[in-house]
């Protein structure tokens, strides 16, 4: 079942900062949240219960789209996004993923 994404304030601030650095930051964010909403177990569990997860969305060097790491919690029917870090992907990272 598709989850509704709920962003904490820190996430909105990080997205605003990322949009000032990368033209395609919002595209990366929209793609990552679409994946999480449709597959809430996509990330790696960081708690024993598996409810809190970390998900890495690989950006695109050639398209100047940042990568991002998201920390979120599954509270069906919601995904609470606690934190996100945007970062510049490298060609090496794209080759090994």
C-alpha positions in Angstrom: 0.0 0.0 0.0 1.3 3.5 -0.9 2.4 5.5 2.1 1.9 9.2 2.6 5.2 11.1 3.1 5.4 13.4 6.1 8.5 15.6 6.2 10.0 16.9 9.4 11.1 20.6 9.5 14.8 19.6 9.2 14.0 17.8 5.9 12.3 20.9 4.4 15.4 23.0 5.4 17.8 20.5 3.9 15.8 20.4 0.7 15.8 24.2 0.5 19.6 24.3 0.9 20.0 21.6 -1.7 17.9 23.4 -4.2 20.2 26.4 -3.8 23.2 24.2 -4.8 21.7 21.8 -7.4 19.1 22.6 -10.0 17.9 19.0 -10.0 17.7 18.6 -6.2 13.9 18.6 -6.2 13.9 16.0 -9.0 16.1 13.7 -6.9 13.8 14.3 -3.8 10.6 13.5 -5.8 12.1 10.4 -7.2 13.4 9.1 -3.8 10.1 9.8 -2.0 8.1 8.1 -4.8 10.2 5.0 -4.4 9.8 5.0 -0.6 6.1 5.7 -0.7 5.5 2.7 -3.0 8.1 0.4 -1.4 8.4 1.4 2.3 10.9 -1.5 3.0 13.3 -0.2 0.3 15.8 1.1 2.8 18.1 -0.7 5.2 16.7 -1.2 8.7 18.5 0.7 11.4 16.5 -0.5 14.3 15.7 -4.0 15.5 12.0 -3.5 14.7 12.8 -2.5 11.1 10.4 0.5 11.4 13.3 3.1 11.1 15.2 2.8 7.9 17.9 4.5 5.8 17.6 4.8 2.1 20.2 5.9 -0.4 19.0 7.4 -3.7 21.8 7.5 -6.3 21.9 10.7 -8.2 23.4 11.3 -11.7 26.7 13.0 -12.3 26.0 13.6 -16.0 22.6 15.2 -15.2 23.8 17.2 -12.2 21.3 15.5 -9.9 22.5 15.0 -6.3 22.4 11.7 -4.4 20.7 11.7 -1.1 20.5 9.6 2.1 17.1 9.6 3.9 16.3 8.5 7.4 12.6 7.6 7.7 10.2 5.7 10.0 7.3 3.6 8.8 4.1 4.4 10.7 1.5 3.0 8.3 -0.1 4.7 6.5 2.6 7.4 6.9 6.4 7.5 6.3 7.8 10.1 8.6 11.0 11.5 7.1 13.3 12.6 9.9 16.4 13.6 8.0 17.9 13.9 4.6 21.5 14.6 3.4 22.1 15.6 -0.2 25.6 15.0 -1.7 27.3 15.1 -5.0 27.6 11.7 -6.7 30.8 10.6 -8.3 31.3 8.6 -11.4 33.0 5.9 -9.4 30.0 5.5 -7.1 27.7 5.2 -10.2 29.9 2.4 -11.6 29.8 0.2 -8.6 26.0 0.5 -7.9 
